[in-house]
Amino acid sequence: MKLRMALALAVSATLATPASAASVGDLAIVSTVQGSGKTIIFVHGWTCDKSSWDGQVAAFDDDYRVITLDLPGHGKSDSPAQADFSMKLFAEAVDAVRAEVGADKVVLVGHSMGGAVIRQYALDHPEHVAGLVAVDGPLDMRPFANFPGFGPVTVEMRTGMINSMFVPATTPELREQILGTMLGTSEATAAGAMAAMMSPANQSEAKIAAPSLSIWAGNSNFPNPEATKEMVPDWTQEKFDGTGHFLMMEQPDRFNASLKAFLEQRAEF
């Protein structure tokens, strides 16, 4: 099974097509497009990159056009000034990639901070949204309104935060991979993206009409479902017990099955 998955990922990397022409202002956005058909865009979280979704690309590219991207300041995409990070900038990067491939309706899958990004995208570009899947990330930003923040975004703070995202079942190999990616992202991006996440500009009472799903890690606390339903009326949630924050990497088969069910039963392409 492990050998088959490794071979599938190797073939996927070989066949992937970069869509590097997308840009936001003067920032080049690096993305990869694979497969054809209805479009899924996967959006990574804070200080991560598009490799977060390696376990999903090969699972969906036979039936869908699968897009992964590095948000501004992350991975190989260009970086704005630290003060210029925002959820709107990230959402516009997603839209630039969508427009580059000529997709009309898309399902957006966002992990962690990526949940806030796809929420912002749905508010700014509802006409292009066939569905939202938030992976241990927020679709309602109101709980962050009075959040005191995390203090200085130092290497020590980042290391502690990342380690808190794991559970005993998270393998040493996966811990090492995630720590390497997240700590390899610049301090300017880490601080700028964190500030963007906590910004009062994200507060809104606007509702999202698109069908939406939240998948929570086993070590997460559920939000108030009634409050989320106020903002996202067509919303359901599920929880993966025994998983840490990177549940799509820890239990890819289970995650992919849940996403497939959403795509087939609820998405409005």
C-alpha positions as CSV (number, residue, x, y, z in Angstrom):
1,M,0.0,0.0,0.0
2,K,2.8,2.4,0.9
3,L,4.7,1.6,-2.3
4,R,1.6,2.1,-4.4
5,M,0.9,5.5,-2.8
6,A,4.6,6.5,-3.3
7,L,4.4,5.5,-7.0
8,A,1.1,7.4,-7.4
9,L,2.6,10.6,-5.9
10,A,5.7,10.3,-8.1
11,V,3.6,10.0,-11.2
12,S,1.4,12.9,-10.1
13,A,4.5,15.1,-9.6
14,T,5.7,14.1,-13.1
15,L,2.4,14.9,-14.8
16,A,1.5,18.1,-12.9
17,T,1.4,21.2,-15.0
18,P,2.6,24.5,-13.4
19,A,0.3,27.5,-13.9
20,S,2.8,30.1,-13.1
21,A,1.3,32.9,-15.2
22,A,-1.2,33.8,-12.4
23,S,-0.4,37.0,-10.5
24,V,-1.8,39.4,-8.0
25,G,-0.5,42.9,-8.8
26,D,3.2,42.3,-9.2
27,L,3.3,39.1,-7.1
28,A,3.7,35.9,-9.1
29,I,1.6,33.0,-7.7
30,V,2.9,29.5,-8.1
31,S,0.3,26.8,-8.6
32,T,-0.1,23.3,-10.1
33,V,-3.0,22.1,-12.2
34,Q,-3.6,18.4,-12.7
35,G,-6.5,16.4,-14.3
36,S,-9.6,17.8,-16.0
37,G,-13.2,18.3,-15.3
38,K,-14.9,20.1,-12.4
39,T,-12.4,22.1,-10.4
40,I,-11.2,21.7,-6.9
41,I,-8.8,24.4,-5.4
42,F,-6.9,23.3,-2.3
43,V,-5.7,26.2,-0.1
44,H,-3.0,25.5,2.5
45,G,-2.7,27.0,6.0
46,W,-0.4,29.4,7.9
47,T,3.3,29.0,6.9
48,C,2.6,25.9,4.9
49,D,2.6,25.4,1.1
50,K,0.8,23.4,-1.5
51,S,2.6,20.2,-0.5
52,S,0.1,19.9,2.3
53,W,-2.3,18.4,-0.3
54,D,0.0,15.8,-1.8
55,G,-2.2,13.0,-0.4
56,Q,-5.3,14.5,-2.2
57,V,-4.0,15.4,-5.6
58,A,-3.4,11.8,-6.8
59,A,-6.8,10.7,-5.2
60,F,-8.9,13.2,-7.2
61,D,-7.1,14.0,-10.5
62,D,-8.7,11.1,-12.4
63,D,-12.1,12.7,-12.0
64,Y,-11.5,16.4,-11.3
65,R,-9.2,19.3,-12.3
66,V,-7.1,19.7,-9.1
67,I,-5.4,23.0,-8.3
68,T,-2.9,23.6,-5.5
69,L,-1.2,26.9,-5.0
70,D,1.3,28.6,-2.7
71,L,-0.3,31.7,-1.2
72,P,1.7,35.0,-1.3
73,G,4.7,34.7,0.9
74,H,4.5,31.0,1.1
75,G,6.3,28.2,-0.8
76,K,7.7,29.6,-4.1
77,S,5.2,32.4,-4.6
78,D,6.3,36.0,-4.4
79,S,5.9,37.8,-1.0
80,P,4.3,41.1,-0.3
81,A,5.6,43.5,2.4
82,Q,4.9,42.2,5.9
83,A,2.2,44.9,6.4
84,D,0.4,44.0,3.2
85,F,-0.7,40.5,4.1
86,S,-4.5,40.1,4.3
87,M,-7.2,37.5,3.8
88,K,-8.3,39.6,0.8
89,L,-4.9,39.3,-0.8
90,F,-4.9,35.6,-0.3
91,A,-8.4,35.3,-1.7
92,E,-7.3,37.3,-4.8
93,A,-4.4,35.0,-5.3
94,V,-6.9,32.1,-5.3
95,D,-9.0,34.0,-7.8
96,A,-6.1,34.7,-10.1
97,V,-5.3,31.0,-10.3
98,R,-9.0,30.2,-10.9
99,A,-9.1,32.7,-13.7
100,E,-5.9,31.5,-15.2
101,V,-7.4,28.1,-15.9
102,G,-10.7,29.4,-17.0
103,A,-12.8,27.7,-14.3
104,D,-16.2,29.1,-13.5
105,K,-17.5,27.2,-10.5
106,V,-15.0,25.7,-8.1
107,V,-15.0,23.9,-4.8
108,L,-12.5,25.4,-2.4
109,V,-10.9,23.3,0.3
110,G,-9.0,25.2,2.9
111,H,-6.9,24.0,5.8
112,S,-6.4,26.0,9.0
113,M,-5.9,29.6,8.0
114,G,-7.0,28.4,4.5
115,G,-10.5,28.1,6.0
116,A,-10.5,31.9,6.6
117,V,-9.1,32.4,3.1
118,I,-11.9,30.4,1.4
119,R,-14.4,32.2,3.6
120,Q,-13.1,35.5,2.3
121,Y,-13.2,34.2,-1.3
122,A,-16.8,33.2,-0.9
123,L,-17.7,36.7,0.4
124,D,-15.8,38.4,-2.4
125,H,-16.6,36.0,-5.3
126,P,-19.8,34.1,-4.5
127,E,-20.6,33.6,-8.2
128,H,-17.6,31.2,-8.5
129,V,-18.2,29.0,-5.4
130,A,-19.7,25.6,-5.8
131,G,-18.9,24.6,-2.3
132,L,-16.5,25.1,0.7
133,V,-14.7,22.6,2.8
134,A,-12.9,23.9,5.8
135,V,-10.3,21.5,7.3
136,D,-9.8,22.4,11.0
137,G,-10.2,26.0,10.1
138,P,-12.8,28.8,10.5
139,L,-15.8,29.7,8.4
140,D,-17.0,32.1,11.0
141,M,-14.5,34.7,12.0
142,R,-16.5,36.3,14.8
143,P,-14.9,34.3,17.6
144,F,-11.6,36.1,16.7
145,A,-13.1,39.5,17.3
146,N,-11.6,39.8,20.8
147,F,-8.8,37.3,20.5
148,P,-5.7,38.7,22.3
149,G,-3.3,37.3,19.8
150,F,-0.2,35.2,20.3
151,G,2.5,37.8,21.1
152,P,5.8,38.1,19.2
153,V,6.0,35.5,16.4
154,T,9.4,34.1,17.2
155,V,11.0,30.8,16.2
156,E,10.4,29.5,19.7
157,M,6.7,30.6,19.6
158,R,6.2,29.0,16.2
159,T,7.9,25.8,17.2
160,G,5.7,25.5,20.3
161,M,2.6,26.2,18.3
162,I,3.4,23.7,15.6
163,N,4.2,21.0,18.1
164,S,0.8,21.6,19.8
165,M,-0.9,20.7,16.5
166,F,0.3,17.0,16.8
167,V,-1.2,14.1,18.7
168,P,0.5,10.9,19.8
169,A,-0.6,9.2,16.6
170,T,1.2,11.8,14.4
171,T,4.2,9.9,13.0
172,P,7.7,11.2,13.6
173,E,8.1,11.5,9.8
174,L,5.1,13.6,9.4
175,R,6.1,15.8,12.4
176,E,9.5,16.4,10.8
177,Q,8.0,17.2,7.4
178,I,5.5,19.7,8.8
179,L,8.0,21.4,11.1
180,G,10.5,21.7,8.2
181,T,7.9,23.4,5.9
182,M,6.4,25.7,8.5
183,L,9.7,26.8,10.1
184,G,11.2,27.2,6.7
185,T,8.8,30.0,5.9
186,S,10.2,33.5,6.5
187,E,9.6,35.3,9.8
188,A,8.0,38.2,7.8
189,T,5.4,35.9,6.3
190,A,4.8,34.2,9.7
191,A,4.2,37.5,11.4
192,G,2.3,39.1,8.5
193,A,0.0,36.2,7.9
194,M,-0.7,35.8,11.6
195,A,-1.7,39.5,11.8
196,A,-3.8,39.1,8.7
197,M,-5.6,36.2,10.4
198,M,-6.4,38.2,13.5
199,S,-7.3,41.5,11.7
200,P,-10.6,43.3,12.5
201,A,-11.0,43.6,8.7
202,N,-12.1,39.9,8.7
203,Q,-15.2,40.6,10.8
204,S,-18.4,40.5,8.8
205,E,-22.1,39.5,9.3
206,A,-22.5,38.6,5.6
207,K,-23.9,35.2,5.1
208,I,-22.4,32.5,2.8
209,A,-25.0,30.7,0.7
210,A,-22.7,28.0,-0.7
211,P,-23.0,24.4,0.6
212,S,-20.2,24.0,3.2
213,L,-18.6,21.4,5.3
214,S,-16.2,21.7,8.3
215,I,-14.0,18.7,9.1
216,W,-12.4,19.0,12.6
217,A,-9.4,17.3,14.0
218,G,-9.8,15.1,17.0
219,N,-7.9,17.6,19.3
220,S,-10.1,20.6,18.2
221,N,-13.1,22.1,20.0
222,F,-16.2,22.4,17.9
223,P,-17.4,25.9,17.4
224,N,-20.9,26.9,18.4
225,P,-22.9,25.2,15.6
226,E,-25.9,27.5,16.0
227,A,-23.6,30.5,15.5
228,T,-21.9,29.0,12.5
229,K,-25.3,28.2,11.0
230,E,-26.2,31.9,11.2
231,M,-23.4,32.7,8.9
232,V,-23.4,29.6,6.7
233,P,-26.9,28.2,6.6
234,D,-26.1,25.2,4.4
235,W,-23.4,23.9,6.7
236,T,-22.5,20.5,8.2
237,Q,-19.6,19.3,10.3
238,E,-17.8,16.1,11.2
239,K,-14.9,15.3,13.5
240,F,-12.0,12.8,13.0
241,D,-11.2,11.4,16.4
242,G,-7.5,10.5,17.0
243,T,-6.1,13.1,14.6
244,G,-4.1,16.3,15.0
245,H,-4.4,19.5,13.1
246,F,-3.1,18.0,9.8
247,L,-5.9,15.4,9.6
248,M,-5.8,15.2,5.8
249,M,-2.2,14.1,6.0
250,E,-2.7,11.9,9.0
251,Q,-5.8,10.1,7.7
252,P,-5.8,10.8,3.9
253,D,-8.1,7.9,3.0
254,R,-10.8,8.9,5.5
255,F,-10.4,12.6,4.5
256,N,-10.6,11.8,0.8
257,A,-13.7,9.7,1.3
258,S,-15.5,12.6,3.1
259,L,-14.4,15.1,0.4
260,K,-15.6,12.8,-2.3
261,A,-19.0,12.5,-0.7
262,F,-19.3,16.2,-0.4
263,L,-18.3,16.7,-4.1
264,E,-20.8,14.1,-5.3
265,Q,-23.7,14.9,-3.0
266,R,-23.6,18.6,-2.1
267,A,-21.4,20.6,-4.4
268,E,-23.3,22.9,-6.8
269,F,-21.0,22.9,-9.9
